[in-house]
Amino acid sequence: MKKIFKIFLLFIFLQSNSLIANDFNWRIFPNPASHVITILGGNGPLQIRNCIGQIVYEIYHFENSEISIDFLESGSYSIELLSDKVQLNKKLIIL
């Protein structure tokens, strides 16, 4: 009985990890960018933060978004996709 319970717990753990990975498989391109970025995958609040952590742009992202970044100065930024399950971060370089 204990062996079956352990196998069941392992199955639940693997299922939950694969769901998180599938729900949050997202990408940003082009990177580096200068005028527009495209974000594919994922759903949830999306924030762009500057190098000192200030939020410079915020939207609710659905699957595919095209964002004009002309207003951002050249430099390094962090893009955060948030949800109730995880918080994902990617680095963005603005030319």
N, C-alpha and C positions, 0 to 999 in steps of 0.2 A: 504494500500500500504506500509506503514512504517513497519508493522508487517512482511510482506512477505520479505522486504528488510533485516530486522534484522535476520530472519530465514536463508536467503541466505548467509549472512555474517558469521553466526555461522557455517553453513555447510562448507563453504570455509575454515574457521579456523580449524575445526576438520579434514578435508581432508588433509590440508597441514601438520598438526602435525602428522597424522598417516603415511603419506608418509616419513617424516623425520625419524620417529621411525623405520619403516620397512626397509628403505634404510641403516640404520646404526645400525642394531642389530648385534653386533659382540662380539666375545669372544676370550680369550687367555688361552691356557692351555699347559702344566701344569703350575701352578703358586702357589708356588715357583718352579723354574726350575734350571737346572744346565748345560744342553748341548744344547737342542733344544726346541723351542717353536713353537706351531701351532696357527695360527690366522685364525679364520673362520668368514666369513661375511664381508661386507663393501668393498668399493673400494676407492682408492685414495692414495695420498702420506702418507707414514707412517714413523714416526720418533721415535727413542728410545733416550731419554735424560737421562743424569746422574743426580745426586742429586743437582748439581749446574746449571742445565739447558743447558749444552753443548750437542749438537747432537753427539751421538756416532755411530749411524747407521741410514741409510735412504734408503728407497726403494719405488717404486710404487706398492701398494698392490692390487691384484685382487682376490676377494672372499676367496681363501684359500692359505695361505703361510706357509711354514715351514722354520724357520730361525735358523741357528746355532748361539748360543750365547756363545760358548767356549771362545771367545776373551774378554768377559765382566768380570770384577772383581766382586766378591761377593758384594751385596748391593742392594739398592732400586733404581729403574728406573721408568720413566714415558714413556708410549707408547701413542703417539698421532696419531690419524687418522684424516686427514684433507680433507675437500671438500668445494665446494662453498656454501653449506648449513650450515654445522656445523663443529665444532672441538670437537672430542671426546677424552677423556683421560682415561687411565687405569694404575693402578700401577702394576709393575712387580718386583718380588723379585728374585734375582739371588743367589743361594747357592754356 
